[in-house]
C-alpha cells in the first residue's frame, strides 16, 4: 500500500480490526519513510457478470429486472414479497457462483422459471407463456400438464 503523504511503497500494518458485521477490515498503517499513519479499509468487491441477451447485446445484471419479472408473473397471486426476495437472492447467488464474466439471459430465465415453479404454478405458467413465446392453446395445455404431472 502506498503512503498517501510521501508515496513510498513500504508501509506496515500497525493494527487490524474487523467490523461488527464482519464484511469490512479496518487497517491502521504506518509509513516506513515519513512515519505518518493512515487508515485503509478492505471490503469484498463482488462483480456480477454481464448478461448476454439473445441478440448478442450485453447489459449489467439487474436485480430490479428480476423483481419486475416476478411481479408481473405473480400479479394478484397470494405470494408474499419475502418469498420473492428470497428467490431473487437465490438466483443472484447462483449467478455469482457460476464464476463467469458473462451469463446468457436464457440461463437466468431458466433460473426464474425454476423459482416460479416452486412459488406459484399460475405465475410459472404466466412467465413461461411469455418466455417460451407460446403460439397457441396447445402450448398452454402442455405447460399445464407439465405443472400437474409431478402432483399426481
Residue, then its C-alpha position, 0 to 999 in steps of 0.5 A: x500500500x502506498x503512503x498517501x503523504x510521501x508515496x513510498x511503497x513500504x508501509x506496515x500494518x500497525x493494527x487490524x480490526x474487523x467490523x461488527x458485521x464482519x464484511x469490512x477490515x479496518x487497517x491502521x498503517x504506518x509509513x516506513x519513510x515519513x512515519x505518518x499513519x493512515x487508515x485503509x479499509x478492505x471490503x469484498x468487491x463482488x462483480x456480477x457478470x454481464x448478461x448476454x441477451x439473445x441478440x448478442x447485446x450485453x447489459x449489467x445484471x439487474x436485480x430490479x429486472x428480476x423483481x419486475x419479472x416476478x411481479x408481473x408473473x405473480x400479479x394478484x397471486x397470494x405470494x408474499x414479497x419475502x418469498x420473492x426476495x428470497x428467490x431473487x437472492x437465490x438466483x443472484x447467488x447462483x449467478x455469482x457462483x457460476x464464476x463467469x464474466x458473462x451469463x446468457x439471459x436464457x440461463x437466468x430465465x431458466x433460473x426464474x422459471x425454476x423459482x416460479x415453479x416452486x412459488x406459484x404454478x399460475x405465475x410459472x405458467x404466466x412467465x413461461x407463456x411469455x418466455x417460451x413465446x407460446x403460439x397457441x392453446x396447445x402450448x398452454x395445455x402442455x405447460x399445464x400438464x407439465x405443472x400437474x404431472x409431478x402432483x399426481 
